[in-house]
Amino acid sequence: MELLLRRWHSFRQMFRFNIVRSITASPADDVGDDLRSNPYFEKYSEKIRSFQKENPEEFKSRLEGSKTIKSEDKCRLGTQQFSSLLNPKENPHGRSLRETNLKALDNIMKLDLVEDKTTEEIKQIWESYHKQKDGISATIPCDLYDMMQKNGKKYPLFVFPLPRDQGYEFFLCQVVDHTANFTPLINYQAHRENAPVCLTMVHYVELKEKGIVLMCGEFNKDVLDARGAQCLANQYQLYYGRENKKRLHMLETLNYSPNEFRHMDLIAELECMSF
């Protein structure tokens, strides 16, 4: 329990390179120079200012990292998911990192109709279906997914850079069971565990006996386009699903020694990747 708490607080401190360290509660438009200087502030400024106006004290507390955990919540940390450690309140901005609202595979695909299909046929059906949808999809070999799931349990948090006109925007990724949720880092800095999800990737394991795991991802068009969502999905697979010592070391460092983590290493790694 104490290890989880230390990891959580260290993670928040690590990314203070563009987090507000001090803030004036009024007027409501004063969100602090540090946060305003973030190149993606204007993109999310309306939501951030709205939250600040509705909950000025809570907003100030979150940015200063001073929100406390109730003693009764601490007693339950061992059985809670990592995302719920801080007992988040109701989120007015849509589904957040701590929430799940996911379709079961049998609500997407009639499993009884693919029982006699080959792996390749199921792959073609899955990909053809999702070409008509606003999202991303993949069929993943079981051995690759087993590696991804193992690393997801060990390293539930990571950040990925996404190329933008202004440089790079960072996205926080949280892995819970067979789901990976993404939110812009600046949103996480303002809303923490209540940050609205911009991309959810769900991995369905019902057809593992056929050697594959099916993935589909839904994204918020106001934050990402299909190309950006696919770029994040590709990075996720390359970090979590490959025996690459350098990338695995970065996963381990961020989760267990966050003060030693260097976010610029992510950009350097992305620039040498081939998707």
CYANA upper distance limits for C-alpha pairs under 8 A (distance plus 0.5 A):
  1 MET  CA      5 LEU  CA      6.90
  1 MET  CA     77 LEU  CA      6.63
  1 MET  CA     78 GLY  CA      6.37
  2 GLU  CA      6 ARG  CA      6.63
  3 LEU  CA      7 ARG  CA      6.57
  4 LEU  CA      8 TRP  CA      6.56
  4 LEU  CA     82 PHE  CA      8.37
  5 LEU  CA      9 HIS  CA      6.73
  6 ARG  CA     10 SER  CA      6.43
  7 ARG  CA     11 PHE  CA      6.51
  7 ARG  CA    255 ASN  CA      7.08
  7 ARG  CA    256 TYR  CA      6.79
  7 ARG  CA    257 SER  CA      8.31
  7 ARG  CA    258 PRO  CA      8.08
  8 TRP  CA     12 ARG  CA      7.01
  9 HIS  CA     13 GLN  CA      6.82
 10 SER  CA     14 MET  CA      6.55
 10 SER  CA    258 PRO  CA      6.64
 10 SER  CA    259 ASN  CA      7.35
 11 PHE  CA     15 PHE  CA      7.45
 11 PHE  CA    254 LEU  CA      7.86
 11 PHE  CA    255 ASN  CA      8.02
 11 PHE  CA    258 PRO  CA      6.24
 11 PHE  CA    259 ASN  CA      8.25
 12 ARG  CA     16 ARG  CA      7.61
 12 ARG  CA     65 GLY  CA      8.21
 14 MET  CA    258 PRO  CA      6.66
 14 MET  CA    259 ASN  CA      6.18
 14 MET  CA    261 PHE  CA      8.29
 15 PHE  CA     19 ILE  CA      7.38
 16 ARG  CA     20 VAL  CA      7.84
 16 ARG  CA     21 ARG  CA      8.20
 18 ASN  CA     34 ASP  CA      6.45
 18 ASN  CA     35 LEU  CA      6.57
 18 ASN  CA     37 SER  CA      8.24
 18 ASN  CA     38 ASN  CA      6.77
 19 ILE  CA     34 ASP  CA      6.76
 19 ILE  CA     35 LEU  CA      6.22
 19 ILE  CA     63 LEU  CA      7.43
 19 ILE  CA    186 ILE  CA      8.48
 19 ILE  CA    189 GLN  CA      6.94
 20 VAL  CA     32 GLY  CA      6.69
 20 VAL  CA     33 ASP  CA      7.87
 20 VAL  CA     34 ASP  CA      5.60
 20 VAL  CA     35 LEU  CA      5.81
 20 VAL  CA     63 LEU  CA      6.38
 20 VAL  CA     64 GLU  CA      7.62
 21 ARG  CA     34 ASP  CA      8.07
 21 ARG  CA     63 LEU  CA      7.19
 21 ARG  CA     64 GLU  CA      6.19
 22 SER  CA     32 GLY  CA      7.44
 22 SER  CA     60 LYS  CA      8.47
 22 SER  CA     63 LEU  CA      8.14
 22 SER  CA     64 GLU  CA      7.03
 23 ILE  CA     30 ASP  CA      8.09
 23 ILE  CA     31 VAL  CA      6.93
 23 ILE  CA     32 GLY  CA      5.82
 23 ILE  CA     60 LYS  CA      6.84
 23 ILE  CA     63 LEU  CA      8.48
 24 THR  CA     30 ASP  CA      7.09
 24 THR  CA     31 VAL  CA      7.86
 24 THR  CA     32 GLY  CA      7.75
 24 THR  CA     60 LYS  CA      8.34
 25 ALA  CA     30 ASP  CA      7.87
 25 ALA  CA     56 PRO  CA      6.35
 25 ALA  CA     57 GLU  CA      7.49
 25 ALA  CA     60 LYS  CA      7.32
 26 SER  CA     30 ASP  CA      7.04
 28 ALA  CA     49 ARG  CA      7.39
 28 ALA  CA     52 GLN  CA      6.93
 28 ALA  CA     53 LYS  CA      5.76
 28 ALA  CA     56 PRO  CA      8.02
 29 ASP  CA     49 ARG  CA      6.81
 29 ASP  CA     53 LYS  CA      8.42
 31 VAL  CA     35 LEU  CA      7.31
 31 VAL  CA     36 ARG  CA      7.35
 31 VAL  CA     49 ARG  CA      7.75
 31 VAL  CA     52 GLN  CA      8.33
 32 GLY  CA     36 ARG  CA      6.72
 33 ASP  CA     37 SER  CA      6.46
 34 ASP  CA     38 ASN  CA      7.34
 35 LEU  CA     41 PHE  CA      7.24
 36 ARG  CA     41 PHE  CA      6.10
 36 ARG  CA     42 GLU  CA      8.29
 37 SER  CA     41 PHE  CA      7.57
 39 PRO  CA    166 GLN  CA      7.47
 40 TYR  CA     44 TYR  CA      7.36
 40 TYR  CA    169 GLU  CA      7.93
 40 TYR  CA    186 ILE  CA      8.02
 41 PHE  CA     45 SER  CA      5.91
 41 PHE  CA    186 ILE  CA      7.97
 42 GLU  CA     46 GLU  CA      8.19
 44 TYR  CA     48 ILE  CA      6.76
 44 TYR  CA    186 ILE  CA      8.49
 44 TYR  CA    187 ASN  CA      7.85
 45 SER  CA     49 ARG  CA      6.37
 46 GLU  CA     50 SER  CA      6.53
 47 LYS  CA     51 PHE  CA      6.70
 47 LYS  CA     93 HIS  CA      8.50
 48 ILE  CA     52 GLN  CA      6.67
 48 ILE  CA    187 ASN  CA      8.25
 48 ILE  CA    190 ALA  CA      7.14
 49 ARG  CA     53 LYS  CA      6.50
 50 SER  CA     54 GLU  CA      6.66
 51 PHE  CA     55 ASN  CA      6.37
 51 PHE  CA     56 PRO  CA      8.00
 51 PHE  CA     59 PHE  CA      7.58
 52 GLN  CA     56 PRO  CA      5.19
 52 GLN  CA     57 GLU  CA      8.48
 52 GLN  CA     58 GLU  CA      8.35
 52 GLN  CA     59 PHE  CA      5.90
 52 GLN  CA     60 LYS  CA      8.39
 55 ASN  CA     59 PHE  CA      6.47
 56 PRO  CA     60 LYS  CA      6.64
 57 GLU  CA     61 SER  CA      6.59
 58 GLU  CA     62 ARG  CA      6.61
 59 PHE  CA     63 LEU  CA      6.82
 59 PHE  CA    190 ALA  CA      7.61
 59 PHE  CA    191 HIS  CA      8.30
 60 LYS  CA     64 GLU  CA      6.68
 61 SER  CA     65 GLY  CA      6.57
 61 SER  CA     66 SER  CA      5.71
 61 SER  CA     67 LYS  CA      6.08
 62 ARG  CA     66 SER  CA      6.86
 62 ARG  CA     67 LYS  CA      6.53
 62 ARG  CA    189 GLN  CA      8.42
 62 ARG  CA    190 ALA  CA      7.42
 62 ARG  CA    191 HIS  CA      7.82
 62 ARG  CA    192 ARG  CA      7.88
 63 LEU  CA    189 GLN  CA      7.32
 63 LEU  CA    190 ALA  CA      6.93
 68 THR  CA     86 LEU  CA      8.26
 69 ILE  CA     73 ASP  CA      7.07
 69 ILE  CA     74 LYS  CA      7.32
 69 ILE  CA     85 LEU  CA      8.48
 69 ILE  CA     86 LEU  CA      6.43
 69 ILE  CA     87 ASN  CA      7.81
 70 LYS  CA     74 LYS  CA      7.03
 71 SER  CA     75 CYS  CA      7.23
 72 GLU  CA     76 ARG  CA      7.52
 73 ASP  CA     77 LEU  CA      7.06
 73 ASP  CA     85 LEU  CA      8.06
 73 ASP  CA     86 LEU  CA      8.48
 73 ASP  CA     87 ASN  CA      7.66
 74 LYS  CA     85 LEU  CA      8.44
 76 ARG  CA     80 GLN  CA      6.85
 77 LEU  CA     81 GLN  CA      8.38
 77 LEU  CA     85 LEU  CA      6.88
 80 GLN  CA     84 SER  CA      7.00
 80 GLN  CA     85 LEU  CA      7.40
 81 GLN  CA     85 LEU  CA      7.61
 81 GLN  CA    176 VAL  CA      8.16
 82 PHE  CA    156 PRO  CA      8.42
 83 SER  CA     97 LEU  CA      7.32
 83 SER  CA     98 ARG  CA      5.81
 83 SER  CA    174 GLN  CA      8.45
 83 SER  CA    193 GLU  CA      6.74
 84 SER  CA     88 PRO  CA      7.13
 84 SER  CA     98 ARG  CA      6.61
 84 SER  CA    193 GLU  CA      7.78
 86 LEU  CA    193 GLU  CA      8.11
 88 PRO  CA    193 GLU  CA      7.07
 88 PRO  CA    194 ASN  CA      6.90
 89 LYS  CA    194 ASN  CA      8.05
 90 GLU  CA    194 ASN  CA      8.40
 91 ASN  CA     95 ARG  CA      7.89
 91 ASN  CA     96 SER  CA      7.52
 91 ASN  CA    194 ASN  CA      6.38
 93 HIS  CA    195 ALA  CA      8.40
 93 HIS  CA    196 PRO  CA      6.70
 94 GLY  CA    196 PRO  CA      6.42
 94 GLY  CA    197 VAL  CA      8.50
 95 ARG  CA     99 GLU  CA      6.54
 95 ARG  CA    100 THR  CA      8.08
 95 ARG  CA    196 PRO  CA      6.09
 95 ARG  CA    197 VAL  CA      6.80
 96 SER  CA    193 GLU  CA      7.55
 96 SER  CA    194 ASN  CA      5.52
 96 SER  CA    195 ALA  CA      5.75
 96 SER  CA    196 PRO  CA      4.75
 96 SER  CA    197 VAL  CA      5.84
 97 LEU  CA    174 GLN  CA      7.98
 97 LEU  CA    181 ASN  CA      6.95
 97 LEU  CA    182 PHE  CA      8.20
 97 LEU  CA    183 THR  CA      8.22
 97 LEU  CA    193 GLU  CA      6.32
 97 LEU  CA    194 ASN  CA      6.64
 97 LEU  CA    195 ALA  CA      6.63
 97 LEU  CA    196 PRO  CA      6.95
 97 LEU  CA    197 VAL  CA      6.38
 98 ARG  CA    193 GLU  CA      6.94
 98 ARG  CA    194 ASN  CA      7.43
102 LEU  CA    202 VAL  CA      8.43
103 LYS  CA    107 ASN  CA      6.79
103 LYS  CA    108 ILE  CA      7.85
104 ALA  CA    108 ILE  CA      7.56
105 LEU  CA    109 MET  CA      6.49
105 LEU  CA    204 TYR  CA      7.05
105 LEU  CA    206 GLU  CA      8.15
106 ASP  CA    110 LYS  CA      6.09
106 ASP  CA    111 LEU  CA      6.58
110 LYS  CA    114 VAL  CA      7.61
111 LEU  CA    115 GLU  CA      6.98
113 LEU  CA    117 LYS  CA      8.48
114 VAL  CA    122 ILE  CA      7.41
117 LYS  CA    121 GLU  CA      6.40
117 LYS  CA    122 ILE  CA      6.79
118 THR  CA    122 ILE  CA      6.78
118 THR  CA    210 LYS  CA      8.17
119 THR  CA    123 LYS  CA      6.66
119 THR  CA    210 LYS  CA      6.54
119 THR  CA    211 GLY  CA      7.71
119 THR  CA    212 ILE  CA      7.77
120 GLU  CA    124 GLN  CA      6.75
121 GLU  CA    125 ILE  CA      6.71
122 ILE  CA    126 TRP  CA      6.55
123 LYS  CA    127 GLU  CA      6.61
123 LYS  CA    139 THR  CA      6.63
124 GLN  CA    128 SER  CA      6.38
125 ILE  CA    129 TYR  CA      6.57
126 TRP  CA    130 HIS  CA      6.89
126 TRP  CA    137 SER  CA      8.37
126 TRP  CA    138 ALA  CA      8.48
126 TRP  CA    139 THR  CA      8.35
126 TRP  CA    214 LEU  CA      8.34
127 GLU  CA    131 LYS  CA      6.69
127 GLU  CA    137 SER  CA      7.13
127 GLU  CA    138 ALA  CA      7.49
128 SER  CA    132 GLN  CA      7.69
129 TYR  CA    133 LYS  CA      7.74
130 HIS  CA    134 ASP  CA      8.07
130 HIS  CA    135 GLY  CA      7.47
130 HIS  CA    136 ILE  CA      7.51
130 HIS  CA    137 SER  CA      6.99
130 HIS  CA    216 CYS  CA      8.48
134 ASP  CA    218 GLU  CA      7.70
134 ASP  CA    226 ALA  CA      8.28
135 GLY  CA    216 CYS  CA      7.64
135 GLY  CA    217 GLY  CA      6.01
135 GLY  CA    218 GLU  CA      5.39
135 GLY  CA    219 PHE  CA      6.92
135 GLY  CA    226 ALA  CA      7.18
136 ILE  CA    216 CYS  CA      6.18
136 ILE  CA    217 GLY  CA      5.45
136 ILE  CA    218 GLU  CA      7.25
136 ILE  CA    226 ALA  CA      7.53
136 ILE  CA    229 ALA  CA      7.87
136 ILE  CA    230 GLN  CA      7.16
137 SER  CA    214 LEU  CA      8.15
137 SER  CA    215 MET  CA      5.83
137 SER  CA    216 CYS  CA      4.72
137 SER  CA    217 GLY  CA      6.54
138 ALA  CA    214 LEU  CA      6.64
138 ALA  CA    215 MET  CA      5.58
138 ALA  CA    216 CYS  CA      7.06
139 THR  CA    212 ILE  CA      6.71
139 THR  CA    213 VAL  CA      6.26
139 THR  CA    214 LEU  CA      5.26
139 THR  CA    215 MET  CA      6.65
140 ILE  CA    144 LEU  CA      7.22
140 ILE  CA    145 TYR  CA      6.82
140 ILE  CA    212 ILE  CA      5.92
140 ILE  CA    213 VAL  CA      5.54
140 ILE  CA    214 LEU  CA      6.79
140 ILE  CA    215 MET  CA      7.87
141 PRO  CA    145 TYR  CA      6.82
141 PRO  CA    211 GLY  CA      6.48
141 PRO  CA    212 ILE  CA      5.15
141 PRO  CA    213 VAL  CA      6.82
142 CYS  CA    146 ASP  CA      6.46
142 CYS  CA    208 LYS  CA      6.95
142 CYS  CA    211 GLY  CA      5.90
142 CYS  CA    212 ILE  CA      5.62
142 CYS  CA    213 VAL  CA      6.60
143 ASP  CA    147 MET  CA      6.97
144 LEU  CA    148 MET  CA      6.91
144 LEU  CA    241 GLY  CA      6.17
144 LEU  CA    242 ARG  CA      8.08
145 TYR  CA    149 GLN  CA      6.54
145 TYR  CA    213 VAL  CA      7.54
145 TYR  CA    241 GLY  CA      7.17
146 ASP  CA    150 LYS  CA      6.61
146 ASP  CA    241 GLY  CA      8.49
147 MET  CA    151 ASN  CA      6.72
147 MET  CA    240 TYR  CA      7.41
147 MET  CA    241 GLY  CA      5.66
147 MET  CA    242 ARG  CA      7.80
148 MET  CA    152 GLY  CA      6.47
148 MET  CA    237 GLN  CA      7.53
148 MET  CA    240 TYR  CA      5.17
148 MET  CA    241 GLY  CA      4.87
148 MET  CA    242 ARG  CA      8.36
149 GLN  CA    153 LYS  CA      6.82
149 GLN  CA    177 ASP  CA      8.09
149 GLN  CA    178 HIS  CA      7.70
149 GLN  CA    240 TYR  CA      8.26
150 LYS  CA    154 LYS  CA      7.08
151 ASN  CA    155 TYR  CA      6.28
151 ASN  CA    156 PRO  CA      8.42
151 ASN  CA    240 TYR  CA      6.20
151 ASN  CA    241 GLY  CA      8.12
152 GLY  CA    156 PRO  CA      5.70
152 GLY  CA    175 VAL  CA      6.20
152 GLY  CA    176 VAL  CA      8.03
152 GLY  CA    177 ASP  CA      8.36
152 GLY  CA    240 TYR  CA      7.28
153 LYS  CA    175 VAL  CA      7.93
153 LYS  CA    176 VAL  CA      8.16
153 LYS  CA    177 ASP  CA      8.02
155 TYR  CA    175 VAL  CA      8.44
155 TYR  CA    251 LEU  CA      6.68
155 TYR  CA    252 GLU  CA      7.03
155 TYR  CA    255 ASN  CA      6.42
156 PRO  CA    173 CYS  CA      8.45
156 PRO  CA    174 GLN  CA      6.03
156 PRO  CA    175 VAL  CA      5.30
156 PRO  CA    176 VAL  CA      7.47
156 PRO  CA    255 ASN  CA      8.04
157 LEU  CA    172 LEU  CA      7.75
157 LEU  CA    173 CYS  CA      6.20
157 LEU  CA    174 GLN  CA      5.26
157 LEU  CA    175 VAL  CA      6.99
157 LEU  CA    254 LEU  CA      8.24
157 LEU  CA    255 ASN  CA      6.98
158 PHE  CA    172 LEU  CA      6.43
158 PHE  CA    173 CYS  CA      5.70
158 PHE  CA    174 GLN  CA      7.22
158 PHE  CA    251 LEU  CA      7.11
158 PHE  CA    254 LEU  CA      7.37
158 PHE  CA    255 ASN  CA      8.03
159 VAL  CA    170 PHE  CA      6.88
159 VAL  CA    171 PHE  CA      5.89
159 VAL  CA    172 LEU  CA      4.93
159 VAL  CA    173 CYS  CA      6.20
159 VAL  CA    185 LEU  CA      8.49
160 PHE  CA    170 PHE  CA      6.07
160 PHE  CA    171 PHE  CA      5.77
160 PHE  CA    172 LEU  CA      7.09
160 PHE  CA    173 CYS  CA      7.92
160 PHE  CA    232 LEU  CA      7.36
160 PHE  CA    235 GLN  CA      7.76
160 PHE  CA    266 LEU  CA      7.48
161 PRO  CA    168 TYR  CA      6.30
161 PRO  CA    169 GLU  CA      6.05
161 PRO  CA    170 PHE  CA      4.93
161 PRO  CA    171 PHE  CA      6.80
161 PRO  CA    232 LEU  CA      8.48
161 PRO  CA    266 LEU  CA      7.25
161 PRO  CA    267 ILE  CA      6.90
161 PRO  CA    270 LEU  CA      8.15
162 LEU  CA    168 TYR  CA      5.82
162 LEU  CA    169 GLU  CA      5.70
162 LEU  CA    170 PHE  CA      6.70
162 LEU  CA    171 PHE  CA      7.98
162 LEU  CA    228 GLY  CA      7.45
162 LEU  CA    231 CYS  CA      7.82
162 LEU  CA    232 LEU  CA      7.65
163 PRO  CA    167 GLY  CA      6.48
163 PRO  CA    168 TYR  CA      5.04
163 PRO  CA    169 GLU  CA      7.01
164 ARG  CA    168 TYR  CA      5.66
164 ARG  CA    169 GLU  CA      6.99
168 TYR  CA    267 ILE  CA      8.46
169 GLU  CA    184 PRO  CA      8.03
169 GLU  CA    185 LEU  CA      8.43
170 PHE  CA    184 PRO  CA      6.67
170 PHE  CA    185 LEU  CA      6.07
170 PHE  CA    186 ILE  CA      8.50
171 PHE  CA    182 PHE  CA      6.74
171 PHE  CA    183 THR  CA      6.00
171 PHE  CA    184 PRO  CA      4.82
171 PHE  CA    185 LEU  CA      5.45
172 LEU  CA    182 PHE  CA      6.01
172 LEU  CA    183 THR  CA      5.91
172 LEU  CA    184 PRO  CA      6.57
172 LEU  CA    185 LEU  CA      5.90
172 LEU  CA    188 TYR  CA      8.04
173 CYS  CA    180 ALA  CA      7.04
173 CYS  CA    181 ASN  CA      6.08
173 CYS  CA    182 PHE  CA      5.01
173 CYS  CA    183 THR  CA      7.28
174 GLN  CA    180 ALA  CA      6.17
174 GLN  CA    181 ASN  CA      5.80
174 GLN  CA    182 PHE  CA      7.03
175 VAL  CA    179 THR  CA      6.35
175 VAL  CA    180 ALA  CA      4.99
175 VAL  CA    181 ASN  CA      7.00
176 VAL  CA    180 ALA  CA      6.88
178 HIS  CA    202 VAL  CA      6.60
178 HIS  CA    203 HIS  CA      5.79
178 HIS  CA    204 TYR  CA      7.81
179 THR  CA    200 THR  CA      7.50
179 THR  CA    201 MET  CA      6.17
179 THR  CA    202 VAL  CA      5.17
179 THR  CA    203 HIS  CA      6.76
180 ALA  CA    200 THR  CA      6.32
180 ALA  CA    201 MET  CA      5.66
180 ALA  CA    202 VAL  CA      7.19
181 ASN  CA    197 VAL  CA      6.83
181 ASN  CA    198 CYS  CA      8.20
181 ASN  CA    199 LEU  CA      6.37
181 ASN  CA    200 THR  CA      5.10
181 ASN  CA    201 MET  CA      6.98
182 PHE  CA    197 VAL  CA      6.15
182 PHE  CA    198 CYS  CA      6.33
182 PHE  CA    199 LEU  CA      5.59
182 PHE  CA    200 THR  CA      6.89
183 THR  CA    187 ASN  CA      7.21
183 THR  CA    188 TYR  CA      7.26
183 THR  CA    195 ALA  CA      7.22
183 THR  CA    196 PRO  CA      6.96
183 THR  CA    197 VAL  CA      5.43
183 THR  CA    198 CYS  CA      5.78
183 THR  CA    199 LEU  CA      7.46
184 PRO  CA    188 TYR  CA      7.01
184 PRO  CA    198 CYS  CA      7.98
185 LEU  CA    189 GLN  CA      6.67
186 ILE  CA    190 ALA  CA      6.92
187 ASN  CA    191 HIS  CA      6.39
187 ASN  CA    192 ARG  CA      7.79
187 ASN  CA    195 ALA  CA      6.16
187 ASN  CA    196 PRO  CA      7.97
188 TYR  CA    192 ARG  CA      4.83
188 TYR  CA    193 GLU  CA      7.27
188 TYR  CA    194 ASN  CA      8.09
188 TYR  CA    195 ALA  CA      5.64
190 ALA  CA    195 ALA  CA      8.07
191 HIS  CA    195 ALA  CA      5.28
197 VAL  CA    220 ASN  CA      8.42
198 CYS  CA    219 PHE  CA      5.82
198 CYS  CA    220 ASN  CA      5.39
198 CYS  CA    223 VAL  CA      6.96
198 CYS  CA    224 LEU  CA      7.73
199 LEU  CA    217 GLY  CA      7.22
199 LEU  CA    218 GLU  CA      6.16
199 LEU  CA    219 PHE  CA      4.70
199 LEU  CA    220 ASN  CA      6.95
199 LEU  CA    229 ALA  CA      7.50
200 THR  CA    217 GLY  CA      5.87
200 THR  CA    218 GLU  CA      6.01
200 THR  CA    219 PHE  CA      7.02
201 MET  CA    215 MET  CA      7.16
201 MET  CA    216 CYS  CA      6.23
201 MET  CA    217 GLY  CA      4.66
201 MET  CA    218 GLU  CA      7.23
201 MET  CA    233 ALA  CA      8.45
202 VAL  CA    215 MET  CA      6.04
202 VAL  CA    216 CYS  CA      6.12
202 VAL  CA    217 GLY  CA      6.76
203 HIS  CA    213 VAL  CA      6.93
203 HIS  CA    214 LEU  CA      6.13
203 HIS  CA    215 MET  CA      4.94
203 HIS  CA    216 CYS  CA      7.37
204 TYR  CA    213 VAL  CA      6.16
204 TYR  CA    214 LEU  CA      5.55
204 TYR  CA    215 MET  CA      6.68
205 VAL  CA    212 ILE  CA      8.14
205 VAL  CA    213 VAL  CA      5.59
205 VAL  CA    214 LEU  CA      7.32
206 GLU  CA    213 VAL  CA      8.01
207 LEU  CA    211 GLY  CA      7.61
207 LEU  CA    212 ILE  CA      6.73
207 LEU  CA    213 VAL  CA      6.86
207 LEU  CA    214 LEU  CA      8.33
208 LYS  CA    212 ILE  CA      5.62
208 LYS  CA    213 VAL  CA      6.36
219 PHE  CA    223 VAL  CA      8.46
219 PHE  CA    224 LEU  CA      7.09
219 PHE  CA    225 ASP  CA      8.20
219 PHE  CA    226 ALA  CA      8.41
219 PHE  CA    229 ALA  CA      7.40
220 ASN  CA    224 LEU  CA      6.47
220 ASN  CA    225 ASP  CA      8.36
221 LYS  CA    225 ASP  CA      6.20
224 LEU  CA    228 GLY  CA      6.19
224 LEU  CA    229 ALA  CA      6.66
225 ASP  CA    229 ALA  CA      6.73
226 ALA  CA    230 GLN  CA      6.57
227 ARG  CA    231 CYS  CA      6.67
228 GLY  CA    232 LEU  CA      6.89
229 ALA  CA    233 ALA  CA      6.73
230 GLN  CA    234 ASN  CA      6.53
231 CYS  CA    235 GLN  CA      6.78
232 LEU  CA    236 TYR  CA      6.62
233 ALA  CA    237 GLN  CA      6.84
234 ASN  CA    238 LEU  CA      6.73
234 ASN  CA    275 PHE  CA      7.42
235 GLN  CA    239 TYR  CA      6.60
236 TYR  CA    240 TYR  CA      6.40
236 TYR  CA    241 GLY  CA      8.24
237 GLN  CA    241 GLY  CA      5.54
237 GLN  CA    242 ARG  CA      7.84
238 LEU  CA    242 ARG  CA      6.11
239 TYR  CA    244 ASN  CA      8.08
239 TYR  CA    247 ARG  CA      6.14
239 TYR  CA    248 LEU  CA      7.15
239 TYR  CA    251 LEU  CA      8.18
240 TYR  CA    248 LEU  CA      8.01
243 GLU  CA    248 LEU  CA      7.92
244 ASN  CA    248 LEU  CA      6.54
245 LYS  CA    249 HIS  CA      6.43
246 LYS  CA    250 MET  CA      6.93
247 ARG  CA    251 LEU  CA      6.84
248 LEU  CA    252 GLU  CA      6.68
249 HIS  CA    253 THR  CA      6.46
250 MET  CA    254 LEU  CA      6.65
250 MET  CA    261 PHE  CA      7.68
251 LEU  CA    255 ASN  CA      6.86
252 GLU  CA    256 TYR  CA      6.33
252 GLU  CA    257 SER  CA      7.89
253 THR  CA    257 SER  CA      5.23
253 THR  CA    258 PRO  CA      6.22
253 THR  CA    260 GLU  CA      7.22
253 THR  CA    261 PHE  CA      6.37
254 LEU  CA    258 PRO  CA      4.77
254 LEU  CA    259 ASN  CA      8.27
254 LEU  CA    260 GLU  CA      8.11
254 LEU  CA    261 PHE  CA      6.05
257 SER  CA    261 PHE  CA      7.49
262 ARG  CA    266 LEU  CA      8.19
263 HIS  CA    267 ILE  CA      7.76
264 MET  CA    268 ALA  CA      6.94
265 ASP  CA    269 GLU  CA      6.59
266 LEU  CA    270 LEU  CA      6.60
267 ILE  CA    271 GLU  CA      6.69
268 ALA  CA    272 CYS  CA      7.18
269 GLU  CA    273 MET  CA      6.85
